[in-house]
Amino acid sequence: MSRRALISGGSSGIGLALSERLLERGYRLFWVSLDEGEIIRSREGLLKRFPDAEIEGRALDLAETHSVARIVQWVQGEGGIDLLVNNAGFGVYGSSRDLTVEAEQAMIDVNARALHAMARAFLPLMEDAGGGLIVNVASNSAYVPTPGLAVYAATKAFVRHYSLALSQELRAAGSPVRVMTVCPSAVSDTPFKDRAAMDGVRTFSSFTATTAAEVASDILKGIDRGAEEVITGAAMRRAIWLMRFSPAPLVRWLTRRETERA
Ligand SMILES: NC(=O)c1ccc[n+]([C@@H]2O[C@H](COP(=O)([O-])OP(=O)(O)OC[C@H]3O[C@@H](n4cnc5c(N)ncnc54)[C@H](OP(=O)(O)O)[C@@H]3O)[C@@H](O)[C@H]2O)c1
């Protein structure tokens, strides 16, 4: 029986690059994204390279609270999954005073609330089935309060803290389910930055930028070695290591400088 993975945001960017790598390993894929046309186009693109691939997608809005129950019903009806990749997410750049409350709440709903709801829904199902892996995509923004991305960075700090703590709880309880946290640095070739209206914002990208393919490769290496946390890109790994020995005000000043619009 083929292994099965559910990837939120699987039809674009990091999710799409990871999908390609999982197809190489014989996974059957389930995608949930917003844009039905993009799901169809991305699926057709992958089928040209992997003609026998099994990829199904649903256009559902994870900001809607009922979406997770529909996803569970759909995927369990197909036999369940052994890999859940909570990758869907987005940012909106701007001062919190300038953004609408609704825009900020949508980020919280998709990046944090839906991720938590998906993990809670699939965890017992995976345990009952004998095991599984939950991969939660946070960000380098999870490490530092980030002006211009205040709510986005806060949602990613939630993802990182929640995922690392859940991982420890499951290990201590002897659960057959593992949790891995992924913190990508700026990714140069996904629509994320355009969608976030971040034109002219550096976000350390001049020296830490990575690509979706590199992030996917680092995720797979992390899965293979049973990592609890994966920071993608060698430059970002060094920067985060250095941050541990740097005064917090200096780190916050550097972050503010890098996230101001040039
Ligand atoms: N790119 C970066 O620099 C960067 C850095 C650190 C972390 N990350 C994180 O990496 C993840 C993937 O980002 P990416 O760079 O690959 O960007 P992306 O190409 O824009 O991918 C985001 C995916 O999430 C989906 N999505 C967004 N809102 C959704 C909603 N309400 N309901 C269902 N699906 C939704 C999108 O669906 P549609 O395409 O159909 O709209 C898309 O497939 C995100 O969690 C992001 O925060 C990105």
The ligand as an SDF file (V2000), in Angstrom:
LIG
                    3D

 48 52  0  0  0  0  0  0  0  0999 V2000
    8.2560   32.1480    1.3240 N   0  0  0  0  0  0  0  0  0  0  0  0
    8.9010   32.4960    2.4270 C   0  0  0  0  0  0  0  0  0  0  0  0
    9.7800   33.3710    2.4040 O   0  0  0  0  0  0  0  0  0  0  0  0
    8.5780   31.7770    3.7180 C   0  0  0  0  0  0  0  0  0  0  0  0
    9.4750   31.9080    4.8000 C   0  0  0  0  0  0  0  0  0  0  0  0
    9.1760   31.2700    5.9990 C   0  0  0  0  0  0  0  0  0  0  0  0
    8.0090   30.5270    6.1150 C   0  0  0  0  0  0  0  0  0  0  0  0
    7.1560   30.4130    5.0730 N   0  0  0  0  0  0  0  0  0  0  0  0
    5.9250   29.6330    5.2570 C   0  0  0  0  0  0  0  0  0  0  0  0
    5.9310   28.5610    4.3320 O   0  0  0  0  0  0  0  0  0  0  0  0
    4.5750   28.1860    4.0280 C   0  0  0  0  0  0  0  0  0  0  0  0
    4.4170   28.0840    2.5290 C   0  0  0  0  0  0  0  0  0  0  0  0
    4.6710   29.3430    1.9460 O   0  0  0  0  0  0  0  0  0  0  0  0
    5.1850   29.5320    0.4460 P   0  0  0  0  0  0  0  0  0  0  0  0
    6.3810   30.3860    0.4830 O   0  0  0  0  0  0  0  0  0  0  0  0
    5.2490   28.2300   -0.2440 O   0  0  0  0  0  0  0  0  0  0  0  0
    4.0210   30.4610   -0.1320 O   0  0  0  0  0  0  0  0  0  0  0  0
    2.8150   30.1550   -1.1420 P   0  0  0  0  0  0  0  0  0  0  0  0
    3.3810   29.6280   -2.4140 O   0  0  0  0  0  0  0  0  0  0  0  0
    1.9950   31.3840   -1.1620 O   0  0  0  0  0  0  0  0  0  0  0  0
    2.0470   28.9560   -0.4520 O   0  0  0  0  0  0  0  0  0  0  0  0
    1.0550   29.1300    0.5270 C   0  0  0  0  0  0  0  0  0  0  0  0
   -0.0030   28.0530    0.3340 C   0  0  0  0  0  0  0  0  0  0  0  0
   -0.9630   28.1890    1.3910 O   0  0  0  0  0  0  0  0  0  0  0  0
   -2.2630   28.1590    0.8030 C   0  0  0  0  0  0  0  0  0  0  0  0
   -3.2030   28.9350    1.5870 N   0  0  0  0  0  0  0  0  0  0  0  0
   -3.0680   30.2250    1.9880 C   0  0  0  0  0  0  0  0  0  0  0  0
   -4.1690   30.6160    2.6320 N   0  0  0  0  0  0  0  0  0  0  0  0
   -5.0140   29.5530    2.6470 C   0  0  0  0  0  0  0  0  0  0  0  0
   -6.3190   29.3370    3.1440 C   0  0  0  0  0  0  0  0  0  0  0  0
   -7.0130   30.3220    3.7530 N   0  0  0  0  0  0  0  0  0  0  0  0
   -6.8920   28.1320    2.9760 N   0  0  0  0  0  0  0  0  0  0  0  0
   -6.2390   27.1350    2.3140 C   0  0  0  0  0  0  0  0  0  0  0  0
   -4.9990   27.2830    1.8130 N   0  0  0  0  0  0  0  0  0  0  0  0
   -4.4010   28.4790    1.9800 C   0  0  0  0  0  0  0  0  0  0  0  0
   -2.0880   28.7760   -0.5780 C   0  0  0  0  0  0  0  0  0  0  0  0
   -3.1660   28.3810   -1.4080 O   0  0  0  0  0  0  0  0  0  0  0  0
   -3.4420   29.1410   -2.8210 P   0  0  0  0  0  0  0  0  0  0  0  0
   -2.1160   29.1170   -3.5590 O   0  0  0  0  0  0  0  0  0  0  0  0
   -4.4940   28.3120   -3.4550 O   0  0  0  0  0  0  0  0  0  0  0  0
   -3.8630   30.5390   -2.4790 O   0  0  0  0  0  0  0  0  0  0  0  0
   -0.7440   28.2020   -0.9990 C   0  0  0  0  0  0  0  0  0  0  0  0
   -0.9270   26.9460   -1.6010 O   0  0  0  0  0  0  0  0  0  0  0  0
    3.6900   29.2410    4.7000 C   0  0  0  0  0  0  0  0  0  0  0  0
    3.1770   28.7200    5.9150 O   0  0  0  0  0  0  0  0  0  0  0  0
    4.6440   30.3940    4.9710 C   0  0  0  0  0  0  0  0  0  0  0  0
    4.2310   31.1670    6.0760 O   0  0  0  0  0  0  0  0  0  0  0  0
    7.4190   31.0090    3.8710 C   0  0  0  0  0  0  0  0  0  0  0  0
  1  2  1  0
  2  3  2  0
  2  4  1  0
  4  5  1  0
  4 48  2  0
  5  6  2  0
  6  7  1  0
  7  8  2  0
  8  9  1  0
  8 48  1  0
  9 10  1  0
  9 46  1  0
 10 11  1  0
 11 12  1  0
 11 44  1  0
 12 13  1  0
 13 14  1  0
 14 15  2  0
 14 16  1  0
 14 17  1  0
 17 18  1  0
 18 19  2  0
 18 20  1  0
 18 21  1  0
 21 22  1  0
 22 23  1  0
 23 24  1  0
 23 42  1  0
 24 25  1  0
 25 26  1  0
 25 36  1  0
 26 27  1  0
 26 35  1  0
 27 28  2  0
 28 29  1  0
 29 30  1  0
 29 35  2  0
 30 31  1  0
 30 32  2  0
 32 33  1  0
 33 34  2  0
 34 35  1  0
 36 37  1  0
 36 42  1  0
 37 38  1  0
 38 39  2  0
 38 40  1  0
 38 41  1  0
 42 43  1  0
 44 45  1  0
 44 46  1  0
 46 47  1  0
M  CHG  2   8   1  16  -1
M  END
$$$$
